[in-house]
Amino acid sequence: MFVILRDTGMRRSELANMKIDDLHLDDGRISLPLTKNGDSRQVPMSPDMRASLARYLRRRDRQAFAHLPDVWIGKRGASPPTESVRSSRMRPSEQV
């Protein structure tokens, strides 16, 4: 998560609310359908970010709640609330 925030400049709320359909690994972009100012925007992904997200999605596909539309799923299926992303203490070495 830290890498995505660092590399894209996305807001934590945008990261926490990402849906699977927002990820376009084939052409290296993330769609943000509703930003803070009400507009949509496209965020480019670096090759490293694309590779990290692809690895995460392969692991995610094996989870019990993989059918949910949220990118980030937990043990109970719910995506993390924005507060969780906001308060987490991720080190730069903790990648997606």
WOGI-V430340 format. One record per residue. N is the residue number from 1. SS is DSSP state (H for helix, E for strand, L for the rest). PHI is phi in radians with two decimals (NA if undefined). OMEGA is omega in whole degrees, 0 to 359 (NA if undefined). Layout:
BEGIN
[[N SS PHI OMEGA] [N SS PHI OMEGA]]
END
This chain:
BEGIN
[[1 L NA 180] [2 H -1.01 181] [3 H -1.06 180] [4 H -1.13 179] [5 H -1.06 182] [6 H -1.16 187] [7 H -1.39 186] [8 H -1.92 186] [9 L 1.32 178] [10 L -1.14 173] [11 L -1.36 179] [12 H -1.03 179] [13 H -1.14 178] [14 H -1.13 178] [15 H -1.13 183] [16 H -1.14 185] [17 L -1.72 181] [18 L -1.08 177] [19 E -1.93 179] [20 H -0.95 181] [21 H -1.16 178] [22 H -1.39 182] [23 E -1.60 179] [24 E -2.20 183] [25 L -1.13 183] [26 L -1.08 178] [27 L -2.00 170] [28 L 1.16 178] [29 E -2.54 174] [30 E -2.07 176] [31 E -1.59 174] [32 E -1.97 187] [33 L -1.21 181] [34 L -2.51 180] [35 L -1.68 183] [36 L -0.99 181] [37 L -1.54 176] [38 L 1.58 179] [39 L -1.61 170] [40 L -1.78 177] [41 E -2.68 178] [42 E -1.94 181] [43 E -2.01 179] [44 E -1.27 176] [45 L -1.90 172] [46 L -1.30 177] [47 H -1.00 178] [48 H -1.13 179] [49 H -1.14 178] [50 H -1.04 180] [51 H -1.14 179] [52 H -1.12 179] [53 H -1.15 177] [54 H -1.07 177] [55 H -1.09 180] [56 H -1.05 182] [57 H -1.13 176] [58 H -1.12 177] [59 H -1.18 180] [60 H -1.05 181] [61 L -1.07 180] [62 L -1.64 183] [63 L -1.52 182] [64 L -1.06 184] [65 L -1.84 182] [66 L -1.10 180] [67 L -1.30 181] [68 L -1.24 183] [69 L -1.33 182] [70 E -1.25 176] [71 L -1.16 185] [72 L -1.71 179] [73 L -2.15 179] [74 L -1.90 181] [75 L -1.10 180] [76 L -1.72 176] [77 L 1.66 183] [78 L -1.33 174] [79 L -1.26 182] [80 L -1.20 175] [81 L -1.14 181] [82 H -0.93 180] [83 H -1.03 179] [84 H -1.10 179] [85 H -1.17 183] [86 H -1.14 186] [87 H -1.65 182] [88 L -1.19 182] [89 L -1.90 183] [90 L -1.39 174] [91 L -1.57 181] [92 L -0.98 181] [93 L -1.36 180] [94 L -1.52 181] [95 L -1.72 182] [96 L -0.83 NA]]
END
